[in-house]
């Protein structure tokens, strides 16, 4: 049995999407969040999505570089 190939790409993508979903779910409650001084919840979700997209790109590039490195013939 082979070990799981865990490169983090799917995990980061799912986390990013969840932050975006949370942002859109909280958006209709902007007035109530503003009254309770909790509008930072919205911006936290948006920042989580943005950082997640950056992290997803990083993980994707790392995975691709690793696959290219594994396919190179060994010299020696």
Order of alpha helices (4+ residues) and beta strands (2+ residues): alpha-alpha-alpha
